[in-house]
Amino acid sequence: MADKTIADFLSGKTQHTIDLFNHFIDAYNKIGLIELHAAKTMIGISNGHKRIAWITQLGKNFMHVIFPFKEPYYDNLCFIKIAQVPGNNNQFNHHFRMLHTSDISEEMMHYMKLAYEQ
């Protein structure tokens, strides 16, 4: 089977989900240049040096993104779950569920920038 593309992930998705995806990518491009990498089950986002986030789900009316940080950031209104990666003392995956374009708040932009720069 041929490698997946970004278009493969967006194929058959609702216009709402495609709009969420485009808004998220546009917001990240305001922070800095990013690259998208289609994998088997997710879309990786890199800053040209390393992966800074993964889009793991494109649902009917949402998009799910995971940000890996070296420490947990519990005091926020952005993440629905924060989990330490088993066997890895310095990776905490922060799960972000985007339902509306307005979910890319000033606070979320702060964490997106933090992921980009780390």
C-alpha atoms as one frame of an Amber mdcrd trajectory, in Angstrom:
protein
   0.000   0.000   0.000   1.220   3.485  -0.829   2.119   5.906   1.933  -0.742
   7.949   3.356  -1.053  11.627   2.547  -2.643  14.519   4.417  -5.438  14.415
   1.815  -6.084  10.763   2.775  -6.678  11.802   6.388  -9.059  14.597   5.328
 -10.923  12.490   2.768 -14.564  11.978   3.733 -14.360  14.343   6.723 -17.034
  16.929   7.390 -16.464  20.510   6.310 -16.479  21.442  10.007 -13.557  19.098
  10.727 -11.643  20.301   7.668 -12.193  23.889   8.851 -10.847  22.957  12.316
  -7.774  21.359  10.727  -7.095  24.374   8.494  -7.580  26.829  11.369  -5.185
  24.851  13.584  -2.510  24.711  10.858  -2.975  28.429  10.078  -2.572  29.248
  13.789   0.622  27.195  13.986   2.026  28.883  10.897   1.671  32.224  12.741
   4.056  30.848  15.393   6.629  29.498  12.950   7.215  27.324   9.931   5.849
  23.816  10.425   5.962  20.615   8.416   3.199  18.001   8.289   4.099  14.311
   8.119   1.432  11.741   7.301   2.052   8.450   9.135  -0.028   5.262   9.240
  -2.432   6.403  11.943  -1.750  10.093  12.578  -0.380  13.353  11.232   2.878
  14.504  12.787   3.697  18.183  13.065   7.341  19.216  13.228   9.241  22.462
  13.548  11.867  21.261  11.086  13.945  19.665  13.858  11.575  17.404  15.783
   7.928  16.424  16.131   6.100  18.925  18.302   2.557  17.530  18.076   0.478
  14.753  16.578  -3.027  14.967  15.172  -4.379  11.593  16.254  -8.057  11.900
  15.365 -10.164  13.797  12.885 -13.736  13.053  13.977 -17.097  14.165  12.644
 -17.035  17.399  14.636 -13.653  17.511  16.386  -9.901  17.166  16.049  -7.683
  15.536  18.681  -4.066  16.677  19.071  -1.333  15.446  21.409   1.517  17.708
  22.520   4.566  16.067  24.140   6.090  18.141  26.918   8.970  17.399  29.283
   6.843  18.294  32.297   3.110  18.280  33.033   1.205  21.563  32.783  -1.824
  20.853  34.946  -2.939  24.428  35.584  -4.689  25.210  32.289  -8.044  25.167
  30.536  -6.747  23.625  27.295  -5.989  19.965  27.863  -8.549  17.243  28.551
  -5.912  14.750  29.692  -2.239  14.781  30.686  -0.476  11.430  30.841   3.127
  10.462  31.475   4.473   8.157  28.788   5.183   4.775  30.436   8.903   4.170
  30.884   9.749   7.757  29.976  10.320  10.043  32.951  10.461  13.202  30.875
   7.556  12.961  28.422   4.054  14.022  29.356   1.488  13.852  26.566  -1.037
  16.680  26.729  -4.304  15.866  24.939  -6.179  18.732  23.266  -9.656  18.234
  21.797 -10.648  20.983  19.377 -14.397  21.364  18.817 -14.522  24.964  17.582
 -12.047  27.316  15.922 -12.367  29.492  19.043 -10.662  26.681  21.012  -7.377
  28.104  19.696  -7.379  30.670  22.480  -4.572  32.898  23.650  -3.769  30.244
  26.266  -3.694  27.468  23.663  -1.418  29.562  21.442   0.940  29.842  24.436
   1.196  26.034  24.682   1.494  25.620  20.905   4.404  28.093  20.944   5.953
  26.308  23.938   5.824  23.006  22.024   7.287  24.689  18.945  10.235  26.191
  20.830  11.204  23.338  23.156
